[in-house]
Amino acid sequence: MTPRGAASGIHCPIGLYEKHEGELARLTEAINRSPTAHEKAQAAHDLRQSVSVLLDCDAYDEGNLNCRMCREVAILRNKTAAVVEKIGALHR
């Protein structure tokens, strides 16, 4: 298991992942630390907006392992954030 704050091991050919990795980690941590469902939902919404940059990457190359790993991480973060947003909506 990789310790928190350690380099991801994803080496984006255009540097997009590395550019957004810190913000994605910060927003994920904000979700984890938020005391209320409403605050978690807001952080999740922000995370989904940030992760969309990776999902919409025009340079995505199915043949590149780093691109595939980036896409899979982005998909998982997006799905997780979507669930958190739905839970937040239930608590309103």
N, C-alpha and C positions, 0 to 999 in steps of 0.2 A: 504494500500500500504506500502511495506517495504521500509524504507529509504535507500539511497545508502550507502554502506559500512556496512550495518547491516548483521548479520549472515543469511545465506540462509534458514536454517531450513531443509536442506537435510543432512541426517546423513548417509554417505556411510559406509557400513559394512567393507570395506577394506581401507577406508580413501582416495580413489582416487579422489573423488569430492573435498574434502577439500584441497587436495594437489594442485589441478589445478584451484580452484575457483578464487584465486587472479589474476593469469595470464589471465584468461578469462575475468575478470572484467577490467583489465588493457588494454587489446586489444580492448574490446568493447568501452572503453573510448577513446582510440586512434582513432578508427573509427569516433566517434562522434566529436572529436576535430580537426581532420585533415582538413586542408583548401582546399585541392584539391581532385578531384575524384581519381587521381592516388595514392595519399597518402592513401586515404580511402581504395582503392582496395588492397594496400600492407598490410595494417593492417588487412583487411578482410581475405586475404590469410593466414596470420599468425594465425588468430583466427581459421580458418578452420583446420589448422594443429594441433593446440592445442586441439580443441574440438574432433578431431578424436580419441584421447586417451580415452575419455569417451565413444564414440560410439563403440569402439573396446574392451571394458572391458570384459575380460573372466569370471569375477565373476558376470555378470549380472544375476539377479534373477527376473523373471517376477512376482513372488509372493511377492516381497518386494516393498512396496510403495516407499521407498527412491530410489531404483533402477529405478523404473518407472518414478519418478519425475526427476531424474538425466538424464535419457535417453530423456525425453521430452524437458527438457531445452537444452540439447546438440543438439537435432534435430532442435529446433527453432533457436538456435544461428548459426548452420551450414547453414540453409536455408537463414537466413538473410544475413550472410556473403557472400553466393553465389550470392545473388542479388546485393550486393555492388560491388563484383568483376566484375560482368557483366556490371554494370553501368560504372565502371572504365575503362573497355575495350572499351566501346563505345566512351569515351572521349579521346582516344589516337590519 
